[in-house]
Amino acid sequence: MKIGAFTIGGGYAMIPIIENEVVKKNNWISEEDFLDMVVLAQTAPGILAMNISILVGNRVAGKSGAAVSALGAGLPSFVIILVLAAFLNQFQDNVYVMKAFRAVRPAVIALIAVPVFSLAKSAKISWKTVWIPIVVALLIWLLNFSPIWIIITAIATGVALHCADIYKNKNNVKEDK
């Protein structure tokens, strides 16, 4: 609930805060497990932060943990949006409100950038493999390439490389005999 109430910028901005709480501060799960949960949460439909919260809650305390963490992650945002919607119409043309929103934008971008670098580190992105996320980002951004096709291509490539690795290892074992 603390994370849901004080995070501006959505799910990606929440990732480093969730990671800090559950991996570093409380040691509930490992960094690798958290990375796997983020990947799974991104591929599942729905709100990223909610999906991560549910996965972490389920890992830590089962179904009741998943339910409580979902409530904790979603309730603060729901209440804040409800209050803002009730009063924002009165202030939407206010110069100070508009300036405040403009001032928050760079902070939100930074909050989103932090998990990108953190996830890259956890995923063991090296200088040899950094081209992959850059090419994917450019395909999506410049060519409006569908992320669905990128995910399907990545899965197919991963399976093919894994199968090739198994085949290679089997042949190496046969040659050693």
TORKEMAR-954854 format. One record per residue: residue number from 1; residue in three letters; z, y, x of N, C-alpha, C in turn. Coordinates in nm, 4 decimals. Example, Ala and Ser with C-alpha at 12.3 -4.5 7.8 and 13.67 -1.06 7.14 Angstrom:
<nodes>
NODE	1	ala	0.7800	-0.5690	1.3190	0.7800	-0.4500	1.2300	0.7800	-0.3300	1.3200
NODE	2	ser	0.7080	-0.2250	1.2850	0.7140	-0.1060	1.3670	0.7870	0.0030	1.2900
</nodes>
This chain:
<nodes>
NODE	1	met	0.0000	-0.1186	0.0833	0.0000	0.0000	0.0000	0.0000	0.1260	0.0885
NODE	2	lys	0.0725	0.1177	0.1987	0.0772	0.2296	0.2939	-0.0624	0.2598	0.3459
NODE	3	ile	-0.1378	0.1570	0.3794	-0.2728	0.1752	0.4330	-0.3634	0.2320	0.3246
NODE	4	gly	-0.3568	0.1787	0.2042	-0.4399	0.2259	0.0940	-0.4120	0.3693	0.0553
NODE	5	ala	-0.2876	0.4127	0.0705	-0.2499	0.5475	0.0289	-0.2878	0.6542	0.1309
NODE	6	phe	-0.2937	0.6193	0.2568	-0.3114	0.7221	0.3589	-0.4393	0.7099	0.4398
NODE	7	thr	-0.5347	0.6341	0.3933	-0.6597	0.6210	0.4665	-0.7704	0.6927	0.3921
NODE	8	ile	-0.8350	0.7851	0.4609	-0.9488	0.8578	0.4054	-1.0729	0.8023	0.4733
NODE	9	gly	-1.1755	0.7732	0.3955	-1.3004	0.7296	0.4553	-1.3443	0.5904	0.4148
NODE	10	gly	-1.2667	0.5232	0.3329	-1.3094	0.3946	0.2820	-1.2764	0.2781	0.3727
NODE	11	gly	-1.3395	0.1652	0.3425	-1.3087	0.0389	0.4077	-1.3214	0.0379	0.5581
NODE	12	tyr	-1.4280	0.0974	0.6111	-1.4466	0.0953	0.7558	-1.3398	0.1770	0.8274
NODE	13	ala	-1.2943	0.2829	0.7627	-1.1875	0.3627	0.8227	-1.0542	0.2878	0.8176
NODE	14	met	-1.0411	0.1933	0.7253	-0.9164	0.1168	0.7123	-0.9075	0.0023	0.8126
NODE	15	ile	-1.0182	-0.0437	0.8645	-1.0184	-0.1613	0.9521	-0.9230	-0.1474	1.0700
NODE	16	pro	-0.9288	-0.0372	1.1486	-0.8364	-0.0318	1.2624	-0.6901	-0.0236	1.2196
NODE	17	ile	-0.6642	0.0357	1.1050	-0.5258	0.0462	1.0575	-0.4757	-0.0904	1.0117
NODE	18	ile	-0.5598	-0.1629	0.9379	-0.5227	-0.2988	0.8960	-0.5036	-0.3861	1.0192
NODE	19	glu	-0.5959	-0.3758	1.1144	-0.5865	-0.4555	1.2368	-0.4565	-0.4253	1.3115
NODE	20	asn	-0.4231	-0.2991	1.3220	-0.3000	-0.2611	1.3910	-0.1777	-0.3229	1.3232
NODE	21	glu	-0.1739	-0.3182	1.1914	-0.0595	-0.3710	1.1167	-0.0483	-0.5231	1.1264
NODE	22	val	-0.1593	-0.5928	1.1025	-0.1508	-0.7387	1.0891	-0.1702	-0.8144	1.2199
NODE	23	val	-0.2417	-0.7551	1.3155	-0.2672	-0.8237	1.4428	-0.1696	-0.7766	1.5499
NODE	24	lys	-0.1656	-0.6472	1.5728	-0.0877	-0.5955	1.6852	0.0604	-0.5778	1.6533
NODE	25	lys	0.0900	-0.5158	1.5405	0.2289	-0.4830	1.5085	0.3088	-0.6042	1.4596
NODE	26	asn	0.2526	-0.6800	1.3639	0.3266	-0.7904	1.3021	0.2872	-0.9297	1.3534
NODE	27	asn	0.1778	-0.9392	1.4281	0.1294	-1.0674	1.4824	0.1154	-1.1761	1.3759
NODE	28	trp	0.0656	-1.1371	1.2591	0.0467	-1.2347	1.1520	-0.0759	-1.3219	1.1768
NODE	29	ile	-0.1806	-1.2618	1.2371	-0.3027	-1.3362	1.2671	-0.3555	-1.2917	1.4033
NODE	30	ser	-0.4417	-1.3738	1.4615	-0.4983	-1.3401	1.5926	-0.6120	-1.2392	1.5763
NODE	31	glu	-0.6500	-1.1772	1.6868	-0.7593	-1.0805	1.6850	-0.8909	-1.1480	1.6465
NODE	32	glu	-0.9129	-1.2705	1.6953	-1.0354	-1.3440	1.6613	-1.0400	-1.3787	1.5136
NODE	33	asp	-0.9253	-1.4217	1.4573	-0.9205	-1.4517	1.3141	-0.9467	-1.3258	1.2323
NODE	34	phe	-0.8929	-1.2126	1.2775	-0.9154	-1.0878	1.2062	-1.0633	-1.0512	1.2086
NODE	35	leu	-1.1280	-1.0675	1.3223	-1.2711	-1.0389	1.3325	-1.3495	-1.1281	1.2366
NODE	36	asp	-1.3145	-1.2556	1.2305	-1.3798	-1.3468	1.1368	-1.3595	-1.3013	0.9925
NODE	37	met	-1.2390	-1.2523	0.9621	-1.2103	-1.2040	0.8266	-1.2929	-1.0799	0.7941
NODE	38	val	-1.3108	-0.9918	0.8916	-1.3920	-0.8721	0.8694	-1.5367	-0.9118	0.8420
NODE	39	val	-1.5883	-1.0059	0.9191	-1.7257	-1.0528	0.8983	-1.7394	-1.1159	0.7601
NODE	40	leu	-1.6451	-1.2007	0.7233	-1.6488	-1.2638	0.5913	-1.6357	-1.1592	0.4812
NODE	41	ala	-1.5472	-1.0622	0.4993	-1.5275	-0.9570	0.3994	-1.6538	-0.8737	0.3806
NODE	42	gln	-1.7289	-0.8525	0.4883	-1.8526	-0.7754	0.4794	-1.9606	-0.8517	0.4046
NODE	43	thr	-1.9609	-0.9821	0.4163	-2.0654	-1.0598	0.3502	-2.0328	-1.0890	0.2049
NODE	44	ala	-1.9059	-1.0763	0.1673	-1.8658	-1.1012	0.0286	-1.8912	-0.9757	-0.0544
NODE	45	pro	-1.9257	-0.9936	-0.1813	-1.9443	-0.8756	-0.2661	-1.8107	-0.8056	-0.2900
NODE	46	gly	-1.8173	-0.6771	-0.3099	-1.6964	-0.6019	-0.3401	-1.6616	-0.5021	-0.2331
NODE	47	ile	-1.5442	-0.4465	-0.2474	-1.4962	-0.3402	-0.1593	-1.4436	-0.4027	-0.0306
NODE	48	leu	-1.4915	-0.3540	0.0827	-1.4575	-0.4114	0.2133	-1.3069	-0.4177	0.2364
NODE	49	ala	-1.2381	-0.3067	0.2182	-1.0935	-0.3040	0.2444	-1.0193	-0.4000	0.1521
NODE	50	met	-1.0639	-0.4098	0.0292	-1.0012	-0.5017	-0.0664	-1.0250	-0.6459	-0.0227
NODE	51	asn	-1.1471	-0.6759	0.0190	-1.1782	-0.8114	0.0640	-1.0947	-0.8502	0.1865
NODE	52	ile	-1.0835	-0.7588	0.2828	-1.0021	-0.7872	0.4014	-0.8569	-0.8081	0.3618
NODE	53	ser	-0.8070	-0.7214	0.2749	-0.6678	-0.7321	0.2305	-0.6409	-0.8667	0.1635
NODE	54	ile	-0.7318	-0.9083	0.0796	-0.7155	-1.0367	0.0103	-0.7160	-1.1515	0.1116
NODE	55	leu	-0.8082	-1.1483	0.2070	-0.8142	-1.2554	0.3069	-0.6876	-1.2603	0.3926
NODE	56	val	-0.6400	-1.1428	0.4348	-0.5173	-1.1379	0.5151	-0.3986	-1.1852	0.4321
NODE	57	gly	-0.3862	-1.1336	0.3094	-0.2761	-1.1748	0.2219	-0.2754	-1.3236	0.1960
NODE	58	asn	-0.3946	-1.3801	0.1759	-0.4052	-1.5240	0.1529	-0.3637	-1.6029	0.2766
NODE	59	arg	-0.4041	-1.5555	0.3950	-0.3694	-1.6244	0.5194	-0.2186	-1.6207	0.5432
NODE	60	val	-0.1565	-1.5061	0.5137	-0.0147	-1.4879	0.5432	0.0749	-1.5528	0.4387
NODE	61	ala	0.0392	-1.5403	0.3093	0.1311	-1.5868	0.2038	0.0621	-1.6580	0.0883
NODE	62	gly	-0.0563	-1.7110	0.1096	-0.1233	-1.7876	0.0054	-0.1749	-1.6999	-0.1079
NODE	63	lys	-0.1890	-1.7623	-0.2253	-0.2470	-1.6909	-0.3397	-0.1625	-1.5719	-0.3830
NODE	64	ser	-0.0318	-1.5862	-0.3800	0.0523	-1.4721	-0.4186	0.0375	-1.3581	-0.3178
NODE	65	gly	0.0226	-1.3910	-0.1900	-0.0011	-1.2885	-0.0876	-0.1336	-1.2177	-0.1098
NODE	66	ala	-0.2353	-1.2939	-0.1498	-0.3656	-1.2342	-0.1783	-0.3561	-1.1380	-0.2961
NODE	67	ala	-0.2838	-1.1783	-0.4002	-0.2696	-1.0926	-0.5186	-0.1921	-0.9649	-0.4864
NODE	68	val	-0.0827	-0.9801	-0.4142	-0.0003	-0.8634	-0.3797	-0.0769	-0.7695	-0.2868
NODE	69	ser	-0.1475	-0.8234	-0.1891	-0.2216	-0.7376	-0.0967	-0.3373	-0.6673	-0.1674
NODE	70	ala	-0.4014	-0.7342	-0.2637	-0.5080	-0.6698	-0.3412	-0.4512	-0.5536	-0.4218
NODE	71	leu	-0.3379	-0.5752	-0.4830	-0.2731	-0.4685	-0.5602	-0.2325	-0.3536	-0.4681
NODE	72	gly	-0.1753	-0.3875	-0.3545	-0.1335	-0.2850	-0.2597	-0.2493	-0.2058	-0.2031
NODE	73	ala	-0.3620	-0.2705	-0.1804	-0.4779	-0.2012	-0.1241	-0.5495	-0.1162	-0.2281
NODE	74	gly	-0.5520	-0.1624	-0.3521	-0.6300	-0.0940	-0.4549	-0.5559	0.0088	-0.5374
NODE	75	leu	-0.4293	-0.0129	-0.5617	-0.3540	0.0756	-0.6509	-0.3456	0.2207	-0.6018
NODE	76	pro	-0.3153	0.2446	-0.4743	-0.3080	0.3848	-0.4299	-0.4410	0.4595	-0.4503
NODE	77	ser	-0.5522	0.3962	-0.4157	-0.6829	0.4601	-0.4327	-0.7102	0.4881	-0.5798
NODE	78	phe	-0.6771	0.3940	-0.6641	-0.6985	0.4102	-0.8082	-0.6205	0.5301	-0.8610
NODE	79	val	-0.4939	0.5383	-0.8242	-0.4092	0.6483	-0.8712	-0.4581	0.7817	-0.8159
NODE	80	ile	-0.4916	0.7857	-0.6869	-0.5380	0.9101	-0.6251	-0.6677	0.9571	-0.6899
NODE	81	ile	-0.7619	0.8668	-0.7126	-0.8890	0.9037	-0.7755	-0.8665	0.9496	-0.9187
NODE	82	leu	-0.7766	0.8846	-0.9885	-0.7448	0.9242	-1.1259	-0.6895	1.0663	-1.1296
NODE	83	val	-0.5981	1.0973	-1.0396	-0.5402	1.2320	-1.0334	-0.6459	1.3343	-0.9919
NODE	84	leu	-0.7260	1.3011	-0.8902	-0.8311	1.3934	-0.8464	-0.9329	1.4201	-0.9577
NODE	85	ala	-0.9718	1.3165	-1.0279	-1.0693	1.3326	-1.1357	-1.0148	1.4228	-1.2458
NODE	86	ala	-0.8862	1.4151	-1.2706	-0.8261	1.4977	-1.3748	-0.8243	1.6455	-1.3367
NODE	87	phe	-0.8095	1.6743	-1.2069	-0.7927	1.8131	-1.1645	-0.9093	1.8703	-1.0848
NODE	88	leu	-0.9953	1.7869	-1.0299	-1.1000	1.8363	-0.9409	-1.2025	1.9240	-1.0109
NODE	89	asn	-1.2313	1.8952	-1.1365	-1.3285	1.9773	-1.2090	-1.2885	2.1242	-1.2096
NODE	90	gln	-1.1592	2.1493	-1.2141	-1.1107	2.2875	-1.2156	-1.1318	2.3550	-1.0805
NODE	91	phe	-1.1364	2.2765	-0.9729	-1.1416	2.3334	-0.8386	-1.2710	2.3040	-0.7640
NODE	92	gln	-1.3677	2.2405	-0.8280	-1.4861	2.1983	-0.7551	-1.5681	2.3135	-0.6983
NODE	93	asp	-1.5607	2.4286	-0.7561	-1.6347	2.5440	-0.7044	-1.5480	2.6333	-0.6154
NODE	94	asn	-1.4243	2.5942	-0.5913	-1.3333	2.6723	-0.5092	-1.3773	2.6637	-0.3631
NODE	95	val	-1.3902	2.7780	-0.2980	-1.4373	2.7854	-0.1599	-1.3450	2.7075	-0.0663
NODE	96	tyr	-1.2142	2.7172	-0.0869	-1.1178	2.6505	0.0012	-1.1238	2.4984	-0.0137
NODE	97	val	-1.1455	2.4516	-0.1339	-1.1584	2.3076	-0.1568	-1.2843	2.2559	-0.0877
NODE	98	met	-1.3940	2.3290	-0.0999	-1.5189	2.2882	-0.0357	-1.5044	2.2879	0.1161
NODE	99	lys	-1.4347	2.3872	0.1711	-1.4126	2.3917	0.3153	-1.3240	2.2766	0.3619
NODE	100	ala	-1.2256	2.2424	0.2807	-1.1378	2.1300	0.3147	-1.2173	2.0004	0.3200
NODE	101	phe	-1.3056	1.9788	0.2224	-1.3882	1.8577	0.2234	-1.4820	1.8559	0.3440
NODE	102	arg	-1.5384	1.9719	0.3785	-1.6255	1.9797	0.4953	-1.5493	1.9515	0.6238
NODE	103	ala	-1.4247	1.9956	0.6293	-1.3429	1.9740	0.7493	-1.3048	1.8276	0.7669
NODE	104	val	-1.2939	1.7542	0.6580	-1.2547	1.6137	0.6642	-1.3699	1.5247	0.7106
NODE	105	arg	-1.4930	1.5647	0.6880	-1.6097	1.4816	0.7205	-1.6130	1.4317	0.8645
NODE	106	pro	-1.5945	1.5181	0.9657	-1.5970	1.4670	1.1048	-1.4859	1.3655	1.1318
NODE	107	ala	-1.3695	1.3864	1.0714	-1.2596	1.2909	1.0900	-1.2960	1.1557	1.0298
NODE	108	val	-1.3620	1.1569	0.9161	-1.4034	1.0318	0.8521	-1.5042	0.9584	0.9395
NODE	109	ile	-1.5964	1.0319	0.9995	-1.6946	0.9695	1.0893	-1.6236	0.9048	1.2078
NODE	110	ala	-1.5261	0.9738	1.2632	-1.4489	0.9165	1.3746	-1.3726	0.7928	1.3298
NODE	111	leu	-1.3151	0.7975	1.2103	-1.2417	0.6817	1.1585	-1.3333	0.5617	1.1370
NODE	112	ile	-1.4583	0.5871	1.1067	-1.5544	0.4780	1.0901	-1.6033	0.4293	1.2267
NODE	113	ala	-1.6144	0.5183	1.3249	-1.6618	0.4803	1.4585	-1.5614	0.3918	1.5311
NODE	114	val	-1.4339	0.4161	1.5123	-1.3304	0.3387	1.5824	-1.3444	0.1888	1.5565
NODE	115	pro	-1.3548	0.1427	1.4290	-1.3685	-0.0017	1.4102	-1.4988	-0.0584	1.4653
NODE	116	val	-1.6028	0.0229	1.4717	-1.7287	-0.0254	1.5294	-1.7055	-0.0667	1.6744
NODE	117	phe	-1.6401	0.0193	1.7519	-1.6145	-0.0125	1.8926	-1.5121	-0.1239	1.9066
NODE	118	ser	-1.4124	-0.1239	1.8203	-1.3105	-0.2285	1.8237	-1.3711	-0.3650	1.7905
NODE	119	leu	-1.4549	-0.3683	1.6865	-1.5205	-0.4939	1.6489	-1.6185	-0.5392	1.7568
NODE	120	ala	-1.6879	-0.4447	1.8181	-1.7800	-0.4804	1.9267	-1.7040	-0.5449	2.0416
NODE	121	lys	-1.5883	-0.4912	2.0726	-1.5048	-0.5475	2.1788	-1.4559	-0.6869	2.1406
NODE	122	ser	-1.4087	-0.7014	2.0160	-1.3595	-0.8315	1.9691	-1.4714	-0.9347	1.9622
NODE	123	ala	-1.5916	-0.8898	1.9264	-1.7064	-0.9807	1.9166	-1.7685	-1.0102	2.0518
NODE	124	lys	-1.7093	-0.9536	2.1576	-1.7555	-0.9740	2.2938	-1.9003	-0.9271	2.3130
NODE	125	ile	-1.9315	-0.8106	2.2536	-2.0616	-0.7483	2.2755	-2.0624	-0.6978	2.4195
NODE	126	ser	-2.1616	-0.7387	2.4933	-2.1714	-0.6977	2.6338	-2.2940	-0.6090	2.6508
NODE	127	trp	-2.3163	-0.5647	2.7745	-2.4356	-0.4839	2.8009	-2.5620	-0.5664	2.7812
NODE	128	lys	-2.5506	-0.6995	2.7909	-2.6670	-0.7857	2.7684	-2.7016	-0.7967	2.6204
NODE	129	thr	-2.6001	-0.7867	2.5328	-2.6232	-0.8078	2.3898	-2.6119	-0.6806	2.3063
NODE	130	val	-2.5847	-0.5677	2.3679	-2.5664	-0.4433	2.2929	-2.6948	-0.4010	2.2207
NODE	131	trp	-2.8084	-0.4475	2.2681	-2.9352	-0.4129	2.2055	-2.9443	-0.4663	2.0622
NODE	132	ile	-2.8767	-0.5761	2.0329	-2.8874	-0.6370	1.8999	-2.8354	-0.5432	1.7905
NODE	133	pro	-2.7094	-0.4949	1.7982	-2.6659	-0.4039	1.6921	-2.7432	-0.2721	1.6888
NODE	134	ile	-2.7924	-0.2284	1.8047	-2.8708	-0.1048	1.8071	-3.0028	-0.1250	1.7337
NODE	135	val	-3.0714	-0.2358	1.7610	-3.1984	-0.2649	1.6933	-3.1763	-0.2820	1.5432
NODE	136	val	-3.0694	-0.3521	1.5059	-3.0395	-0.3723	1.3632	-3.0138	-0.2383	1.2948
NODE	137	ala	-2.9336	-0.1525	1.3571	-2.9049	-0.0212	1.2994	-3.0327	0.0609	1.2828
NODE	138	leu	-3.1197	0.0569	1.3835	-3.2451	0.1309	1.3749	-3.3376	0.0741	1.2674
NODE	139	leu	-3.3419	-0.0585	1.2550	-3.4241	-0.1200	1.1504	-3.3793	-0.0757	1.0115
NODE	140	ile	-3.2489	-0.0737	0.9917	-3.1956	-0.0339	0.8607	-3.2155	0.1156	0.8383
NODE	141	trp	-3.1843	0.1955	0.9388	-3.1854	0.3407	0.9236	-3.3273	0.3983	0.9183
NODE	142	leu	-3.4091	0.3625	1.0165	-3.5409	0.4243	1.0263	-3.6476	0.3567	0.9413
NODE	143	leu	-3.6397	0.2254	0.9301	-3.7459	0.1526	0.8591	-3.7031	0.1025	0.7216
NODE	144	asn	-3.5811	0.1392	0.6792	-3.5275	0.0948	0.5496	-3.5350	-0.0566	0.5329
NODE	145	phe	-3.5156	-0.1273	0.6424	-3.5167	-0.2729	0.6418	-3.3938	-0.3213	0.5648
NODE	146	ser	-3.4095	-0.4192	0.4810	-3.2997	-0.4681	0.3989	-3.1967	-0.5436	0.4832
NODE	147	pro	-3.0679	-0.5077	0.4717	-2.9633	-0.5810	0.5426	-2.9592	-0.7287	0.5039
NODE	148	ile	-3.0041	-0.7604	0.3852	-3.0053	-0.9007	0.3404	-3.0947	-0.9835	0.4319
NODE	149	trp	-3.2136	-0.9294	0.4636	-3.3057	-1.0034	0.5519	-3.2501	-1.0134	0.6937
NODE	150	ile	-3.1775	-0.9131	0.7352	-3.1165	-0.9172	0.8688	-3.0089	-1.0256	0.8728
NODE	151	ile	-2.9288	-1.0341	0.7683	-2.8244	-1.1374	0.7620	-2.8879	-1.2761	0.7595
NODE	152	ile	-2.9913	-1.2938	0.6780	-3.0593	-1.4239	0.6698	-3.1203	-1.4597	0.8060
NODE	153	thr	-3.1835	-1.3621	0.8713	-3.2424	-1.3858	1.0034	-3.1348	-1.4207	1.1056
NODE	154	ala	-3.0221	-1.3502	1.1011	-2.9128	-1.3773	1.1949	-2.8555	-1.5168	1.1734
NODE	155	ile	-2.8387	-1.5567	1.0484	-2.7880	-1.6912	1.0193	-2.8859	-1.7966	1.0703
NODE	156	ala	-3.0130	-1.7785	1.0391	-3.1144	-1.8752	1.0824	-3.1210	-1.8828	1.2353
NODE	157	thr	-3.1135	-1.7676	1.3015	-3.1153	-1.7655	1.4476	-2.9927	-1.8349	1.5046
NODE	158	gly	-2.8769	-1.8068	1.4476	-2.7531	-1.8706	1.4930	-2.7576	-2.0208	1.4778
NODE	159	val	-2.8061	-2.0681	1.3633	-2.8173	-2.2126	1.3406	-2.9170	-2.2738	1.4384
NODE	160	ala	-3.0307	-2.2083	1.4571	-3.1328	-2.2602	1.5498	-3.0796	-2.2667	1.6933
NODE	161	leu	-3.0111	-2.1624	1.7370	-2.9546	-2.1626	1.8725	-2.8474	-2.2700	1.8879
NODE	162	his	-2.7663	-2.2877	1.7841	-2.6632	-2.3914	1.7886	-2.7263	-2.5308	1.7956
NODE	163	cys	-2.8285	-2.5531	1.7146	-2.8980	-2.6826	1.7171	-2.9651	-2.7065	1.8521
NODE	164	ala	-3.0247	-2.6020	1.9079	-3.0878	-2.6147	2.0398	-2.9836	-2.6458	2.1463
NODE	165	asp	-2.8656	-2.5858	2.1347	-2.7576	-2.6115	2.2293	-2.7090	-2.7563	2.2185
NODE	166	ile	-2.6962	-2.8057	2.0956	-2.6558	-2.9459	2.0746	-2.7603	-3.0397	2.1342
NODE	167	tyr	-2.8887	-3.0118	2.1074	-2.9974	-3.0949	2.1593	-2.9972	-3.0940	2.3119
NODE	168	lys	-2.9770	-2.9770	2.3706	-2.9738	-2.9641	2.5159	-2.8568	-3.0434	2.5745
NODE	169	asn	-2.7401	-3.0338	2.5121	-2.6221	-3.1062	2.5605	-2.6390	-3.2572	2.5476
NODE	170	lys	-2.7037	-3.3032	2.4398	-2.7291	-3.4468	2.4240	-2.8212	-3.4973	2.5338
NODE	171	asn	-2.9253	-3.4181	2.5646	-3.0181	-3.4588	2.6706	-2.9504	-3.4585	2.8068
NODE	172	asn	-2.8611	-3.3647	2.8322	-2.7877	-3.3609	2.9594	-2.6964	-3.4803	2.9727
NODE	173	val	-2.6327	-3.5218	2.8623	-2.5439	-3.6389	2.8644	-2.6255	-3.7648	2.8920
NODE	174	lys	-2.7434	-3.7787	2.8307	-2.8276	-3.8962	2.8513	-2.8756	-3.9037	2.9959
NODE	175	glu	-2.9099	-3.7886	3.0558	-2.9562	-3.7870	3.1932	-2.8460	-3.8234	3.2912
NODE	176	asp	-2.7218	-3.7886	3.2591	-2.6096	-3.8192	3.3463	-2.5801	-3.9684	3.3482
NODE	177	lys	-2.6131	-4.0403	3.2418	-2.5858	-4.1845	3.2349	-2.6860	-4.2559	3.3148
</nodes>
